Structure formats: structure tokens, C-alpha cells
Amino acid sequence: MSECIDTILQRKSIRSYLPNPIPDTEKQRIIEAMLRAPTAGNQMLYSVIEVESAALKAKLAETCDHQPFIADAPWVLIFLADSQRIYDFFYYSGVDSLINSKLAPSAKPQEADLLLAGCDALIAAHTAVLAAESLGIGTCYIGDIMENYEIHRDLLKLPKYAVPITMLCLGYPSEQQKKRPLTPRLSRDLIISKDSYRHLQPEEAKTLYDANLPPSPHFLEGAENHGQHIYLRKFSSSFMQEMRRSVRAMLENWRDN
């Protein structure tokens, strides 16, 4: 089996780090790999903010659903879906003259541009994750950077067409984290279908995440089974309600032309 596939198969989220800083040489290798990530039309519709300020990390640890380990991460990267840079490129290239001469219609970034830029950002982020893993550096995705849009927009001085898609915490894993077993994944027959979408059978659906259950599961109050527990803990939780509100605000701001 190839070393690349071995690296992918051993990856797990790391939320506890040794205090050792990541050397600049390793950071540069990760960034070099990230910049080679596939991208739509070679436009690279993403930007990355390196968070160096300890005060800013501490603030993000609170605004991203109160996760203290963010403040302890040796390296933090925020990946933005970024149509602002190419929009500025068009402006300074005199695209207005094309529009005024009727050679092209007037166009501003819309929902499709955001989805495309979001894909670019996530592909770049995961390329960085795999590069880090190959160097023995652990990572953890923080989707909660999409919460509290207005706070993060002001905190990071984000322009109109640049929005946070994900955040990565990186660092050398603690011994306990190294020994922690991999989290089970859904089996391929539940993920892969041929030629068209396949709805799960009732029994498949009811037992979808049973591989993740401990021997004596404890469900949240009111939940009678694993599905109800996940609904309460994740899908209808206060942090998901805030994320939905926040992403709606992002979209409204992005589309407000």
C-alpha cells in the first residue's frame, strides 16, 4: 500500500497538542502542498489567515462554540471562500469598460460563486491536513468558524466577498491522542451507490451510526434511541441554530448587490 494511502487511513482529529511549536520549515512544506491543491479554473478562490496572536486564538476559542483547545493550538489557519480577490482583479483590469461598451453583462458574485469558492477553500484545507499528517502533525477542523458571522467578519476584517468556511488547528499530538483509536466510519454500501441515489432501508437508517455507540450508551434526556440523541445533541442544538442563522446572514450580505 502506498505511503499516501497509509497517511489518509491513519488520520484522525487531534484536539490535544504538545507545547512544541511547529518549525517554519514544516509550515512552509504544508503551505507549498496546500497551494498545489486542485482549484476551479486555476482561480484559487480562497484565502488563508494565519492566526498568530494569542489573544485572537483565545477569542476564537470562545466564539467557536467555547472550545478551549483552540487557544492552545500551536498553529491556527482560517480558510476563506474568497471571491473578493478576483472581483478586485476584474475592477483593476478595467472590466467596467467591457460592461459600458456592451461587450459583457454586468455581474457580481452570487450563490454559485460562493459554492465554488467554498469548494476551493475546503480542498485546499484538506490538502494541508494530509500534508501535516505526513509530517506527524495532527489537525482538527473547526466548522464553528461559520458561527457568529458578524463577530468574525469584524474580528478578521473580512471584506464583502470573503467568508470563513473552516478553521484548522494544527500541532504535534499528545501521547494520549496518538493512542486514541480511530473513529468508525460508515460502511461503503451506505455511502456508495451506482447510477442513482439509493435511499436507506428502514433498518439501515435506524442503525446508521451504531458503530459509534459505547457498550453502555447514555442518551440525552428525552432521547429514546441514538437517532433522537444525535438530533438533540447536533442537529437541533443551539450551536447549529446559530450556525444556520450565521450562514443565512453571510448569504444575505453576499447577495446584497
Backbone as CSV, one residue per row, in Angstrom:
resi,resn,N_x,N_y,N_z,CA_x,CA_y,CA_z,C_x,C_y,C_z
1,MET,0.854,-1.198,0.000,0.000,0.000,0.000,0.886,1.243,0.000
2,SER,0.472,2.286,-0.688,1.296,3.483,-0.803,1.333,4.261,0.504
3,GLU,2.414,5.029,0.693,2.533,5.858,1.891,1.417,6.894,1.947
4,CYS,1.012,7.411,0.785,-0.063,8.410,0.743,-1.359,7.821,1.299
5,ILE,-1.716,6.621,0.868,-2.948,5.998,1.347,-2.828,5.645,2.825
6,ASP,-1.650,5.194,3.238,-1.433,4.928,4.663,-1.694,6.179,5.492
7,THR,-1.208,7.312,5.011,-1.397,8.578,5.718,-2.876,8.912,5.845
8,ILE,-3.621,8.731,4.757,-5.059,9.020,4.774,-5.780,8.094,5.756
9,LEU,-5.429,6.819,5.753,-6.131,5.841,6.579,-5.837,5.982,8.071
10,GLN,-4.728,6.625,8.423,-4.402,6.771,9.845,-4.809,8.132,10.409
11,ARG,-5.314,9.026,9.568,-5.666,10.372,10.037,-6.833,10.344,11.011
12,LYS,-6.747,11.144,12.046,-7.862,11.347,12.977,-7.767,12.768,13.509
13,SER,-8.858,13.289,14.009,-8.868,14.642,14.553,-8.094,14.674,15.865
14,ILE,-7.238,15.673,16.015,-6.396,15.825,17.204,-6.775,17.123,17.905
15,ARG,-7.160,16.995,19.188,-7.615,18.169,19.938,-6.749,18.461,21.168
16,SER,-5.637,17.760,21.287,-4.726,17.996,22.403,-3.306,17.926,21.863
17,TYR,-2.515,18.983,22.108,-1.223,19.114,21.455,-0.088,19.240,22.462
18,LEU,1.080,18.777,22.044,2.294,19.069,22.791,2.576,20.565,22.677
19,PRO,3.270,21.150,23.630,3.547,22.589,23.558,4.573,22.958,22.492
20,ASN,5.198,21.960,21.869,6.239,22.219,20.881,5.703,23.058,19.721
21,PRO,6.391,24.135,19.356,5.970,24.890,18.175,6.264,24.110,16.896
22,ILE,5.525,24.383,15.855,5.780,23.766,14.555,6.871,24.579,13.855
23,PRO,7.982,23.950,13.470,9.063,24.699,12.810,8.590,25.368,11.518
24,ASP,9.176,26.515,11.208,8.811,27.236,9.987,9.030,26.381,8.743
25,THR,10.063,25.527,8.762,10.303,24.676,7.590,9.138,23.736,7.341
26,GLU,8.544,23.214,8.411,7.388,22.316,8.264,6.150,23.091,7.819
27,LYS,5.990,24.280,8.376,4.864,25.120,7.942,4.947,25.416,6.453
28,GLN,6.145,25.733,5.993,6.308,26.061,4.575,6.023,24.857,3.687
29,ARG,6.401,23.662,4.136,6.103,22.457,3.357,4.601,22.241,3.252
30,ILE,3.898,22.453,4.342,2.446,22.299,4.348,1.805,23.320,3.415
31,ILE,2.269,24.556,3.486,1.706,25.603,2.628,2.014,25.331,1.157
32,GLU,3.219,24.849,0.858,3.565,24.504,-0.526,2.596,23.446,-1.066
33,ALA,2.327,22.430,-0.252,1.391,21.389,-0.672,-0.010,21.964,-0.852
34,MET,-0.439,22.801,0.100,-1.768,23.409,0.040,-1.954,24.195,-1.255
35,LEU,-0.936,24.938,-1.652,-1.041,25.781,-2.847,-1.110,24.966,-4.136
36,ARG,-0.789,23.665,-4.062,-0.923,22.794,-5.227,-2.279,22.087,-5.253
37,ALA,-3.157,22.410,-4.341,-4.473,21.765,-4.296,-5.257,22.049,-5.575
38,PRO,-6.093,21.095,-6.008,-6.968,21.358,-7.156,-7.835,22.584,-6.905
39,THR,-8.109,23.330,-7.976,-8.863,24.573,-7.850,-9.643,24.834,-9.127
40,ALA,-10.812,25.414,-9.008,-11.684,25.662,-10.162,-11.027,26.640,-11.136
41,GLY,-10.713,26.157,-12.326,-10.167,27.028,-13.356,-8.847,27.680,-12.974
42,ASN,-8.114,27.092,-12.039,-6.854,27.650,-11.537,-7.027,29.066,-11.004
43,GLN,-8.241,29.369,-10.496,-8.504,30.710,-9.975,-8.131,30.840,-8.498
44,MET,-8.017,29.716,-7.787,-7.656,29.714,-6.364,-8.546,30.679,-5.583
45,LEU,-9.825,30.355,-5.554,-10.837,31.230,-4.961,-10.911,31.053,-3.442
46,TYR,-9.760,31.136,-2.815,-9.709,31.022,-1.352,-8.558,31.862,-0.829
47,SER,-8.661,32.245,0.420,-7.578,32.899,1.141,-7.422,32.214,2.486
48,VAL,-6.259,32.367,3.089,-5.964,31.751,4.380,-5.427,32.814,5.331
49,ILE,-5.991,32.851,6.520,-5.495,33.740,7.574,-4.756,32.893,8.603
50,GLU,-3.470,33.161,8.790,-2.701,32.524,9.862,-2.930,33.311,11.146
51,VAL,-3.412,32.637,12.165,-3.686,33.302,13.434,-2.460,33.146,14.338
52,GLU,-1.739,34.234,14.545,-0.539,34.203,15.390,-0.795,34.787,16.777
53,SER,-1.722,35.728,16.868,-2.000,36.406,18.130,-2.633,35.450,19.141
54,ALA,-2.019,35.347,20.317,-2.592,34.511,21.385,-3.945,35.050,21.814
55,ALA,-4.082,36.368,21.814,-5.357,36.976,22.205,-6.452,36.625,21.199
56,LEU,-6.101,36.610,19.912,-7.087,36.263,18.888,-7.466,34.786,18.979
57,LYS,-6.494,33.911,19.234,-6.808,32.490,19.432,-7.773,32.311,20.607
58,ALA,-7.501,33.038,21.697,-8.369,32.931,22.878,-9.782,33.404,22.558
59,LYS,-9.894,34.461,21.760,-11.211,34.965,21.365,-11.943,33.936,20.498
60,LEU,-11.214,33.341,19.540,-11.813,32.332,18.665,-12.229,31.087,19.441
61,ALA,-11.485,30.762,20.491,-11.852,29.625,21.333,-13.219,29.835,21.968
62,GLU,-13.589,31.079,22.210,-14.901,31.399,22.780,-15.974,31.508,21.699
63,THR,-15.673,32.221,20.618,-16.690,32.456,19.585,-16.982,31.206,18.766
64,CYS,-16.054,30.244,18.746,-16.264,28.988,18.018,-16.764,27.912,18.976
65,ASP,-17.874,28.192,19.608,-18.589,27.234,20.458,-17.797,26.817,21.701
66,HIS,-17.019,27.745,22.255,-16.369,27.543,23.560,-15.528,26.265,23.584
67,GLN,-14.477,26.247,22.775,-13.573,25.100,22.682,-12.161,25.546,23.087
68,PRO,-11.793,25.365,24.353,-10.527,25.900,24.868,-9.284,25.425,24.130
69,PHE,-9.332,24.213,23.546,-8.121,23.689,22.909,-7.676,24.550,21.728
70,ILE,-8.602,25.339,21.151,-8.235,26.223,20.036,-7.155,27.202,20.486
71,ALA,-7.304,27.717,21.699,-6.332,28.689,22.214,-4.957,28.062,22.419
72,ASP,-4.905,26.729,22.619,-3.646,26.032,22.882,-2.979,25.503,21.619
73,ALA,-3.667,25.578,20.493,-3.105,25.028,19.256,-1.890,25.840,18.820
74,PRO,-0.767,25.189,18.509,0.427,25.923,18.085,0.243,26.704,16.783
75,TRP,-0.626,26.210,15.901,-0.823,26.869,14.597,-2.295,26.810,14.252
76,VAL,-2.861,27.944,13.886,-4.278,28.028,13.538,-4.416,28.706,12.182
77,LEU,-5.139,28.065,11.281,-5.372,28.587,9.934,-6.868,28.717,9.691
78,ILE,-7.291,29.867,9.187,-8.691,30.085,8.816,-8.782,30.142,7.297
79,PHE,-9.611,29.276,6.722,-9.780,29.202,5.273,-11.044,29.959,4.871
80,LEU,-10.865,30.899,3.949,-11.966,31.742,3.479,-12.357,31.372,2.058
81,ALA,-13.650,31.298,1.788,-14.139,31.322,0.419,-13.995,32.771,-0.042
82,ASP,-13.182,32.986,-1.071,-12.782,34.354,-1.400,-13.036,34.673,-2.873
83,SER,-14.112,35.404,-3.121,-14.353,35.972,-4.449,-13.950,37.442,-4.497
84,GLN,-13.554,37.984,-3.352,-13.170,39.397,-3.303,-11.909,39.658,-4.136
85,ARG,-10.931,38.767,-4.028,-9.657,38.991,-4.725,-9.855,39.033,-6.239
86,ILE,-10.619,38.070,-6.783,-10.803,38.065,-8.230,-11.729,39.201,-8.671
87,TYR,-12.659,39.600,-7.794,-13.527,40.741,-8.113,-12.689,42.017,-8.183
88,ASP,-11.747,42.169,-7.255,-10.831,43.321,-7.303,-9.961,43.260,-8.563
89,PHE,-9.518,42.060,-8.912,-8.723,41.865,-10.132,-9.476,42.361,-11.357
90,PHE,-10.759,42.011,-11.448,-11.570,42.466,-12.572,-11.706,43.991,-12.573
91,TYR,-11.914,44.557,-11.376,-12.089,46.011,-11.265,-10.838,46.743,-11.763
92,TYR,-9.670,46.312,-11.275,-8.435,46.997,-11.646,-7.966,46.642,-13.056
93,SER,-8.590,45.635,-13.655,-8.301,45.301,-15.045,-9.191,46.079,-16.010
94,GLY,-10.044,46.944,-15.473,-10.894,47.772,-16.319,-12.062,47.041,-16.938
95,VAL,-12.597,46.029,-16.226,-13.746,45.290,-16.753,-14.942,46.215,-16.964
96,ASP,-15.008,47.309,-16.197,-16.111,48.266,-16.388,-16.195,48.753,-17.833
97,SER,-15.041,48.870,-18.506,-15.062,49.341,-19.903,-15.741,48.318,-20.806
98,LEU,-15.562,47.014,-20.501,-16.269,45.985,-21.266,-17.772,46.094,-21.059
99,ILE,-18.160,46.318,-19.805,-19.584,46.416,-19.476,-20.190,47.647,-20.127
100,ASN,-19.493,48.783,-20.027,-20.009,50.042,-20.595,-20.104,49.998,-22.116
101,SER,-19.227,49.197,-22.734,-19.261,49.100,-24.206,-20.193,47.990,-24.681
102,LYS,-20.922,47.391,-23.737,-21.896,46.333,-24.042,-21.257,45.041,-24.557
103,LEU,-19.956,44.875,-24.319,-19.303,43.651,-24.747,-19.503,42.514,-23.734
104,ALA,-19.945,42.882,-22.535,-20.188,41.872,-21.497,-21.236,42.403,-20.541
105,PRO,-22.054,41.511,-19.961,-23.044,41.965,-18.981,-22.373,42.284,-17.649
106,SER,-23.029,43.116,-16.859,-22.543,43.402,-15.514,-22.839,42.196,-14.615
107,ALA,-21.852,41.772,-13.855,-22.039,40.603,-12.990,-21.256,40.782,-11.702
108,LYS,-21.863,40.366,-10.605,-21.206,40.358,-9.305,-21.306,38.953,-8.723
109,PRO,-20.463,38.612,-7.749,-20.521,37.267,-7.171,-21.911,36.929,-6.623
110,GLN,-22.346,35.703,-6.913,-23.639,35.214,-6.453,-23.449,33.867,-5.743
111,GLU,-24.573,33.155,-5.515,-24.511,31.920,-4.738,-23.579,30.883,-5.360
112,ALA,-23.600,30.752,-6.697,-22.747,29.767,-7.355,-21.270,30.081,-7.117
113,ASP,-20.930,31.362,-7.132,-19.545,31.765,-6.882,-19.126,31.397,-5.455
114,LEU,-20.045,31.562,-4.517,-19.746,31.218,-3.125,-19.514,29.719,-2.970
115,LEU,-20.368,28.900,-3.603,-20.190,27.449,-3.502,-18.875,27.017,-4.145
116,LEU,-18.547,27.608,-5.296,-17.300,27.266,-5.975,-16.097,27.649,-5.123
117,ALA,-16.141,28.843,-4.549,-15.045,29.300,-3.693,-14.960,28.447,-2.425
118,GLY,-16.118,28.047,-1.895,-16.131,27.182,-0.723,-15.478,25.838,-1.012
119,CYS,-15.742,25.293,-2.203,-15.093,24.034,-2.598,-13.583,24.217,-2.685
120,ASP,-13.135,25.301,-3.321,-11.694,25.574,-3.411,-11.062,25.640,-2.015
121,ALA,-11.731,26.335,-1.100,-11.193,26.517,0.254,-11.080,25.179,0.982
122,LEU,-12.106,24.343,0.870,-12.088,23.061,1.574,-11.082,22.081,0.974
123,ILE,-10.951,22.105,-0.353,-9.946,21.238,-0.985,-8.546,21.661,-0.536
124,ALA,-8.305,22.958,-0.476,-7.005,23.457,-0.010,-6.776,23.074,1.447
125,ALA,-7.811,23.212,2.264,-7.687,22.867,3.685,-7.336,21.400,3.850
126,HIS,-8.008,20.527,3.111,-7.731,19.106,3.315,-6.382,18.705,2.727
127,THR,-5.928,19.378,1.707,-4.578,19.132,1.221,-3.566,19.481,2.307
128,ALA,-3.817,20.595,3.014,-2.956,20.972,4.138,-3.017,19.931,5.252
129,VAL,-4.210,19.400,5.511,-4.378,18.370,6.548,-3.527,17.144,6.230
130,LEU,-3.589,16.666,4.992,-2.849,15.463,4.632,-1.341,15.713,4.628
131,ALA,-0.940,16.909,4.208,0.481,17.254,4.251,0.969,17.268,5.697
132,ALA,0.177,17.862,6.585,0.540,17.906,8.003,0.621,16.500,8.584
133,GLU,-0.361,15.664,8.263,-0.381,14.289,8.767,0.878,13.534,8.348
134,SER,1.330,13.760,7.128,2.521,13.068,6.631,3.773,13.496,7.385
135,LEU,3.722,14.661,8.044,4.852,15.175,8.820,4.701,14.899,10.314
136,GLY,3.686,14.119,10.686,3.462,13.801,12.091,2.769,14.905,12.867
137,ILE,2.133,15.824,12.148,1.440,16.954,12.778,-0.061,16.687,12.735
138,GLY,-0.709,16.755,13.885,-2.142,16.498,13.973,-2.959,17.731,13.611
139,THR,-4.198,17.494,13.218,-5.086,18.592,12.818,-6.492,18.351,13.326
140,CYS,-7.246,19.434,13.427,-8.666,19.338,13.745,-9.412,20.444,13.012
141,TYR,-10.432,20.055,12.276,-11.297,21.023,11.605,-12.214,21.688,12.629
142,ILE,-12.444,22.990,12.464,-13.382,23.726,13.307,-14.431,24.364,12.397
143,GLY,-15.558,23.668,12.234,-16.643,24.222,11.412,-17.337,25.393,12.077
144,ASP,-17.160,25.520,13.401,-17.840,26.581,14.147,-17.366,27.979,13.766
145,ILE,-16.318,28.072,12.937,-15.903,29.391,12.451,-17.005,30.011,11.590
146,MET,-17.958,29.179,11.133,-19.092,29.712,10.368,-20.172,30.300,11.268
147,GLU,-20.041,30.099,12.582,-20.966,30.736,13.511,-20.530,32.184,13.746
148,ASN,-21.418,32.958,14.360,-21.088,34.335,14.766,-20.459,35.127,13.619
149,TYR,-21.107,35.078,12.463,-20.552,35.691,11.251,-20.169,37.148,11.472
150,GLU,-21.063,37.903,12.067,-20.794,39.334,12.217,-19.570,39.587,13.102
151,ILE,-19.441,38.779,14.170,-18.285,38.920,15.062,-17.000,38.568,14.320
152,HIS,-16.999,37.442,13.593,-15.799,37.014,12.885,-15.471,37.948,11.719
153,ARG,-16.492,38.462,11.063,-16.253,39.426,9.976,-15.497,40.641,10.509
154,ASP,-15.938,41.160,11.646,-15.280,42.347,12.213,-13.927,41.994,12.822
155,LEU,-13.861,40.849,13.472,-12.623,40.428,14.142,-11.493,40.232,13.137
156,LEU,-11.823,39.663,11.981,-10.816,39.332,10.966,-10.756,40.359,9.842
157,LYS,-11.568,41.419,9.953,-11.597,42.499,8.952,-11.877,41.934,7.548
158,LEU,-12.934,41.152,7.454,-13.262,40.491,6.193,-14.041,41.416,5.268
159,PRO,-13.661,41.459,3.986,-14.441,42.230,3.012,-15.721,41.483,2.641
160,LYS,-16.518,42.114,1.801,-17.851,41.586,1.475,-17.819,40.179,0.908
161,TYR,-16.916,39.924,-0.034,-16.930,38.641,-0.744,-15.858,37.668,-0.249
162,ALA,-15.585,37.699,1.042,-14.688,36.711,1.661,-15.326,36.268,2.967
163,VAL,-15.631,34.975,3.076,-16.316,34.470,4.267,-15.613,33.220,4.788
164,PRO,-15.618,33.002,6.105,-14.949,31.822,6.673,-15.724,30.543,6.377
165,ILE,-14.989,29.541,5.895,-15.574,28.244,5.576,-15.160,27.189,6.591
166,THR,-13.895,27.212,6.978,-13.428,26.283,8.001,-12.176,26.839,8.655
167,MET,-11.849,26.295,9.823,-10.628,26.652,10.527,-9.908,25.361,10.874
168,LEU,-8.574,25.398,10.829,-7.760,24.247,11.183,-6.887,24.576,12.378
169,CYS,-6.896,23.692,13.354,-5.924,23.727,14.439,-4.876,22.658,14.138
170,LEU,-3.598,23.029,14.274,-2.518,22.107,13.961,-1.498,22.076,15.100
171,GLY,-0.950,20.896,15.369,0.066,20.749,16.397,0.476,19.301,16.528
172,TYR,1.580,19.065,17.205,2.026,17.697,17.442,1.120,17.053,18.483
173,PRO,0.579,15.880,18.194,-0.389,15.257,19.110,0.252,14.794,20.414
174,SER,-0.507,14.907,21.492,-0.079,14.377,22.778,-0.037,12.848,22.695
175,GLU,0.627,12.210,23.664,0.717,10.750,23.669,-0.664,10.112,23.766
176,GLN,-1.528,10.712,24.577,-2.886,10.178,24.718,-3.626,10.223,23.388
177,GLN,-3.446,11.310,22.640,-4.112,11.447,21.349,-3.550,10.457,20.335
178,LYS,-2.254,10.213,20.392,-1.647,9.237,19.481,-2.253,7.851,19.680
179,LYS,-2.527,7.493,20.942,-3.028,6.156,21.268,-4.535,6.021,21.062
180,ARG,-5.233,7.147,20.951,-6.689,7.096,20.820,-7.071,6.368,19.533
181,PRO,-8.008,5.429,19.583,-8.364,4.677,18.373,-9.088,5.545,17.347
182,LEU,-9.034,5.084,16.116,-9.743,5.773,15.044,-11.251,5.684,15.266
183,THR,-11.968,6.723,14.885,-13.427,6.724,14.967,-13.991,5.904,13.801
184,PRO,-14.947,5.004,14.053,-15.528,4.218,12.951,-16.194,5.111,11.909
185,ARG,-16.148,4.678,10.679,-16.828,5.360,9.580,-17.955,4.473,9.049
186,LEU,-18.903,5.075,8.347,-19.979,4.299,7.725,-19.394,3.362,6.671
187,SER,-20.014,2.211,6.500,-19.529,1.239,5.519,-19.805,1.742,4.104
188,ARG,-19.042,1.258,3.169,-19.117,1.749,1.788,-20.498,1.551,1.171
189,ASP,-21.208,0.476,1.533,-22.519,0.231,0.931,-23.565,1.252,1.384
190,LEU,-23.281,1.972,2.473,-24.175,3.038,2.919,-23.839,4.377,2.271
191,ILE,-22.692,4.460,1.645,-22.208,5.704,1.051,-22.254,5.675,-0.466
192,ILE,-21.873,4.535,-1.042,-21.693,4.456,-2.493,-22.867,3.722,-3.131
193,SER,-23.462,4.361,-4.141,-24.497,3.707,-4.953,-24.117,3.869,-6.416
194,LYS,-24.769,3.122,-7.268,-24.428,3.149,-8.691,-25.549,3.793,-9.501
195,ASP,-25.160,4.798,-10.272,-26.007,5.434,-11.283,-27.116,6.328,-10.736
196,SER,-27.588,6.080,-9.530,-28.627,6.942,-8.966,-28.589,6.850,-7.445
197,TYR,-29.268,7.797,-6.807,-29.283,7.845,-5.341,-30.059,6.657,-4.779
198,ARG,-29.552,6.092,-3.686,-30.236,4.972,-3.030,-30.672,5.394,-1.630
199,HIS,-31.978,5.378,-1.381,-32.481,5.622,-0.033,-32.182,4.410,0.850
200,LEU,-31.865,4.669,2.099,-31.613,3.582,3.032,-32.900,2.819,3.345
201,GLN,-32.742,1.529,3.582,-33.851,0.745,4.098,-34.089,1.132,5.560
202,PRO,-35.311,0.972,6.078,-35.605,1.413,7.455,-34.613,0.902,8.495
203,GLU,-34.238,-0.371,8.414,-33.320,-0.915,9.427,-31.919,-0.328,9.274
204,GLU,-31.509,-0.078,8.031,-30.213,0.573,7.797,-30.208,1.967,8.399
205,ALA,-31.303,2.682,8.205,-31.383,4.054,8.704,-31.379,4.090,10.232
206,LYS,-32.114,3.199,10.853,-32.224,3.202,12.318,-30.893,2.881,13.002
207,THR,-30.059,2.092,12.333,-28.795,1.663,12.944,-27.585,2.367,12.306
208,LEU,-27.830,3.493,11.668,-26.818,4.145,10.827,-25.494,4.364,11.549
209,TYR,-25.545,4.912,12.768,-24.309,5.257,13.486,-24.064,4.355,14.698
210,ASP,-24.615,3.167,14.694,-24.476,2.287,15.850,-23.027,1.890,16.119
211,ALA,-22.180,1.921,15.090,-20.773,1.554,15.291,-20.066,2.530,16.221
212,ASN,-20.624,3.725,16.373,-20.021,4.733,17.242,-20.525,4.663,18.681
213,LEU,-21.459,3.763,18.951,-22.027,3.679,20.297,-21.085,2.953,21.255
214,PRO,-20.927,3.463,22.482,-20.171,2.723,23.502,-20.987,1.518,23.963
215,PRO,-20.369,0.586,24.703,-21.097,-0.615,25.160,-22.349,-0.297,25.978
216,SER,-22.288,0.731,26.813,-23.460,1.132,27.602,-23.776,2.592,27.287
217,PRO,-24.483,2.842,26.192,-24.713,4.229,25.771,-25.590,5.008,26.745
218,HIS,-25.265,6.293,26.873,-26.076,7.189,27.700,-26.616,8.283,26.789
219,PHE,-27.942,8.303,26.620,-28.558,9.284,25.738,-28.966,10.528,26.517
220,LEU,-29.049,11.642,25.808,-29.511,12.875,26.427,-30.951,12.713,26.930
221,GLU,-31.296,13.514,27.910,-32.637,13.435,28.496,-33.707,13.615,27.422
222,GLY,-34.651,12.713,27.407,-35.748,12.762,26.448,-35.520,11.885,25.234
223,ALA,-34.270,11.503,24.968,-33.961,10.672,23.802,-34.142,9.200,24.140
224,GLU,-34.841,8.479,23.257,-35.083,7.060,23.472,-34.142,6.171,22.670
225,ASN,-33.433,6.763,21.705,-32.518,5.973,20.884,-31.414,6.878,20.349
226,HIS,-30.505,6.283,19.588,-29.331,7.011,19.108,-29.706,8.146,18.155
227,GLY,-30.688,7.891,17.302,-31.121,8.921,16.358,-31.658,10.150,17.068
228,GLN,-32.482,9.951,18.070,-33.017,11.082,18.828,-31.906,11.797,19.596
229,HIS,-30.947,11.015,20.095,-29.807,11.598,20.822,-29.004,12.524,19.906
230,ILE,-28.686,12.061,18.685,-27.913,12.881,17.748,-28.713,14.098,17.317
231,TYR,-30.022,13.927,17.146,-30.865,15.074,16.779,-30.780,16.157,17.850
232,LEU,-30.872,15.746,19.125,-30.800,16.721,20.218,-29.402,17.312,20.370
233,ARG,-28.387,16.459,20.243,-27.012,16.888,20.520,-26.412,17.700,19.378
234,LYS,-26.801,17.375,18.149,-26.183,18.015,16.984,-27.180,18.846,16.169
235,PHE,-28.157,18.148,15.563,-28.955,18.763,14.506,-29.812,19.919,14.993
236,SER,-30.433,19.777,16.170,-31.311,20.845,16.676,-30.664,21.633,17.809
237,SER,-29.364,21.456,17.996,-28.652,22.097,19.110,-28.585,23.611,18.931
238,SER,-28.257,24.298,20.006,-28.157,25.759,19.948,-27.034,26.201,19.023
239,PHE,-25.917,25.438,18.986,-24.819,25.866,18.112,-25.187,25.695,16.640
240,MET,-26.001,24.656,16.307,-26.429,24.520,14.920,-27.456,25.583,14.547
241,GLN,-28.295,25.959,15.477,-29.228,27.051,15.203,-28.469,28.344,14.934
242,GLU,-27.404,28.585,15.694,-26.586,29.779,15.468,-25.841,29.686,14.142
243,MET,-25.341,28.503,13.808,-24.642,28.360,12.532,-25.584,28.628,11.362
244,ARG,-26.799,28.123,11.454,-27.767,28.359,10.366,-28.087,29.848,10.243
245,ARG,-28.278,30.507,11.390,-28.536,31.954,11.360,-27.351,32.701,10.753
246,SER,-26.151,32.297,11.178,-24.935,32.958,10.736,-24.717,32.791,9.238
247,VAL,-24.877,31.571,8.730,-24.695,31.324,7.296,-25.756,32.059,6.494
248,ARG,-26.969,32.148,7.026,-28.009,32.922,6.356,-27.599,34.392,6.244
249,ALA,-26.989,34.920,7.307,-26.509,36.304,7.286,-25.385,36.470,6.268
250,MET,-24.489,35.484,6.192,-23.425,35.512,5.178,-24.018,35.608,3.773
251,LEU,-25.000,34.735,3.513,-25.613,34.689,2.185,-26.320,35.996,1.854
252,GLU,-27.037,36.532,2.821,-27.755,37.785,2.587,-26.784,38.918,2.291
253,ASN,-25.667,38.966,3.022,-24.662,40.001,2.776,-23.998,39.816,1.418
254,TRP,-23.711,38.554,1.070,-23.046,38.229,-0.205,-23.944,38.603,-1.385
255,ARG,-25.257,38.350,-1.249,-26.182,38.577,-2.361,-26.678,40.018,-2.422
256,ASP,-26.396,40.819,-1.409,-26.906,42.194,-1.349,-26.098,43.082,-2.278
257,ASN,-26.493,43.063,-3.559,-25.752,43.811,-4.575,-26.393,45.173,-4.863
